[in-house]
């Protein structure tokens, strides 16, 4: 595998012009803005690439997707963790031409690209604004730190411990909120085990 290909890939998918549908992209942006990752990990905004994502999976051992979900029966702003098959039933399709992420993985298998995959989703409140709208509803915006914490939790299970970025581009208040959410997720997981 070439040195520039990641072994672990985190992608945020979504359409930032459709309100809450852009939450996956926002999660990827906050990860990039606030954390540094080892060389074998890449975080990227995949937008609404659909099948165009397959080439990104070559050489990837573990793939983590962040995206908007709907129909989970949870209240808007709830962060959920799915395997790709479970994710498909709640995934938001980004256009009439889009396909479900599980179908993208199935297509990748046809060319012998088979990363292990998991998904972090945020239950949307509004993904059908009357006009194109960049931004998130208040309840989904408030869920972004927890979603970032969930991504970091899954990465820690893979042995990846990103470091908070110092400096003026990072947001220390956001990082502190994420750290609180990480502690809550760890506490809840310990109680469940």
C-alpha positions as CSV (number, residue, x, y, z in Angstrom):
1,X,0.0,0.0,0.0
2,X,1.4,3.4,-0.9
3,X,2.4,5.6,2.1
4,X,-0.2,8.3,1.3
5,X,-3.1,5.8,1.5
6,X,-4.8,5.6,4.9
7,X,-5.5,2.4,6.8
8,X,-8.4,4.1,8.6
9,X,-10.7,6.5,6.8
10,X,-13.3,8.7,8.4
11,X,-15.7,10.4,6.0
12,X,-18.5,12.8,6.5
13,X,-21.2,12.6,3.9
14,X,-24.1,14.9,3.2
15,X,-25.4,17.9,1.4
16,X,-24.6,21.2,3.2
17,X,-27.2,23.1,1.2
18,X,-30.1,21.0,2.8
19,X,-29.9,22.1,6.4
20,X,-29.5,19.0,8.7
21,X,-28.5,16.8,5.8
22,X,-25.1,18.4,6.0
23,X,-24.3,17.2,9.6
24,X,-21.9,14.5,8.4
25,X,-19.8,17.0,6.6
26,X,-19.9,19.3,9.6
27,X,-18.6,16.4,11.8
28,X,-15.7,15.8,9.4
29,X,-14.9,19.6,9.4
30,X,-14.9,19.8,13.2
31,X,-12.6,16.7,13.4
32,X,-10.2,18.3,10.9
33,X,-10.3,21.7,12.6
34,X,-9.9,20.5,16.2
35,X,-7.8,17.3,16.2
36,X,-4.6,15.9,14.8
37,X,-4.5,12.3,13.6
38,X,-1.8,9.7,13.1
39,X,-0.5,9.4,9.5
40,X,-2.4,6.2,8.9
41,X,-5.7,7.9,9.6
42,X,-7.4,10.3,7.1
43,X,-10.6,12.4,7.8
44,X,-12.4,13.9,4.9
45,X,-15.6,15.5,3.6
46,X,-17.0,13.2,0.9
47,X,-20.1,15.4,0.3
48,X,-22.6,13.5,-1.9
49,X,-20.1,11.4,-3.9
50,X,-22.1,8.2,-3.8
51,X,-20.4,5.5,-5.9
52,X,-17.6,8.0,-6.5
53,X,-16.4,7.2,-3.0
54,X,-15.3,3.7,-3.9
55,X,-11.8,4.7,-5.0
56,X,-11.2,6.3,-1.5
57,X,-11.6,2.8,0.1
58,X,-8.6,1.2,-1.6
59,X,-6.2,0.0,1.0
60,X,-8.5,1.1,3.9
61,X,-8.8,-1.5,6.7
62,X,-11.5,0.4,8.7
63,X,-14.0,2.9,7.4
64,X,-16.1,5.2,9.7
65,X,-18.9,7.2,8.1
66,X,-20.7,10.2,9.7
67,X,-24.0,11.2,8.2
68,X,-27.5,12.4,8.8
69,X,-30.2,9.7,9.5
70,X,-33.9,9.8,9.7
71,X,-36.6,7.5,10.8
72,X,-34.7,6.1,13.8
73,X,-37.7,6.7,16.2
74,X,-35.2,8.8,18.3
75,X,-35.7,12.5,18.8
76,X,-33.9,14.9,16.5
77,X,-30.3,15.4,17.5
78,X,-29.8,11.9,18.8
79,X,-26.5,10.3,17.9
80,X,-26.6,6.7,16.9
81,X,-24.1,4.0,16.0
82,X,-24.9,1.5,13.2
83,X,-23.3,-1.2,11.2
84,X,-23.7,-0.4,7.4
85,X,-26.7,-2.7,7.0
86,X,-28.5,-1.1,10.0
87,X,-27.5,2.4,8.7
88,X,-29.1,1.9,5.3
89,X,-32.7,1.7,6.7
90,X,-32.2,5.2,8.3
91,X,-29.8,6.8,5.9
92,X,-30.8,10.0,4.2
93,X,-30.5,9.8,0.5
94,X,-28.9,13.0,-0.8
95,X,-30.6,13.1,-4.2
96,X,-32.8,11.1,-6.5
97,X,-29.6,9.7,-8.0
98,X,-28.1,8.6,-4.7
99,X,-27.7,5.1,-3.4
100,X,-27.4,3.8,0.2
101,X,-24.0,3.5,1.8
102,X,-24.4,-0.3,2.2
103,X,-24.8,-0.4,-1.6
104,X,-21.6,1.5,-2.1
105,X,-19.8,-1.0,0.1
106,X,-21.4,-3.9,-1.9
107,X,-20.2,-2.3,-5.1
108,X,-16.7,-2.0,-3.6
109,X,-16.7,-5.7,-2.8
110,X,-17.1,-6.4,-6.5
111,X,-13.7,-5.0,-7.1
112,X,-12.3,-6.7,-4.0
113,X,-12.3,-3.6,-1.8
114,X,-13.6,-4.7,1.6
115,X,-13.0,-2.4,4.6
116,X,-14.6,-3.1,7.9
117,X,-17.1,-0.3,8.3
118,X,-19.2,1.4,11.0
119,X,-21.5,4.5,10.9
120,X,-22.3,7.3,13.3
121,X,-25.6,9.0,12.5
122,X,-27.4,12.1,13.8
123,X,-31.2,12.0,13.7
124,X,-32.3,15.0,11.6
125,X,-34.9,17.5,12.5
126,X,-35.2,19.3,9.1
127,X,-33.5,18.3,5.9
128,X,-36.1,19.8,3.5
129,X,-35.8,23.6,3.9
130,X,-38.1,25.7,1.7
131,X,-34.9,27.3,0.3
132,X,-31.3,26.1,0.1
133,X,-30.0,26.6,3.6
134,X,-26.4,26.2,4.8
135,X,-26.3,25.4,8.5
136,X,-28.0,23.0,10.9
137,X,-31.1,23.2,13.0
138,X,-30.5,24.2,16.6
139,X,-31.0,20.6,18.0
140,X,-28.7,19.0,15.4
141,X,-26.1,21.7,15.9
142,X,-26.2,21.0,19.6
143,X,-25.5,17.3,18.8
144,X,-22.3,17.9,16.8
145,X,-20.0,17.7,19.9
146,X,-21.5,14.3,20.9
147,X,-21.3,13.0,17.3
148,X,-17.6,14.0,17.2
149,X,-17.1,12.3,20.6
150,X,-18.8,9.2,19.2
151,X,-16.4,9.2,16.2
152,X,-13.4,9.6,18.6
153,X,-14.8,6.7,20.8
154,X,-15.0,4.4,17.8
155,X,-11.5,5.4,16.7
156,X,-10.2,4.7,20.2
157,X,-11.6,1.2,19.8
158,X,-9.4,0.9,16.7
159,X,-6.4,2.1,18.7
160,X,-6.4,5.6,17.4
161,X,-6.2,8.4,19.9
162,X,-6.3,11.8,18.2
163,X,-4.8,14.8,20.0
164,X,-6.6,18.1,20.3
165,X,-5.1,20.7,18.1
166,X,-3.7,23.8,19.8
167,X,-3.7,27.2,18.2
168,X,-6.0,29.9,17.0
169,X,-7.7,27.7,14.3
170,X,-8.9,25.2,16.9
171,X,-11.9,25.8,19.2
172,X,-10.9,25.0,22.9
173,X,-14.5,25.4,24.1
174,X,-15.6,22.9,21.4
175,X,-12.8,20.5,22.4
176,X,-13.8,20.7,26.1
177,X,-17.5,20.0,25.2
178,X,-16.3,17.0,23.1
179,X,-14.2,15.7,26.1
180,X,-17.3,15.9,28.4
181,X,-19.3,14.0,25.8
182,X,-16.5,11.4,25.5
183,X,-16.5,10.8,29.2
184,X,-20.3,10.4,29.2
185,X,-20.1,7.9,26.3
186,X,-17.4,5.9,28.1
187,X,-19.4,6.0,31.4
188,X,-22.6,4.8,29.6
189,X,-20.7,2.0,27.8
190,X,-19.1,0.8,31.0
191,X,-22.6,0.7,32.6
192,X,-23.9,-1.3,29.7
193,X,-21.0,-3.8,29.8
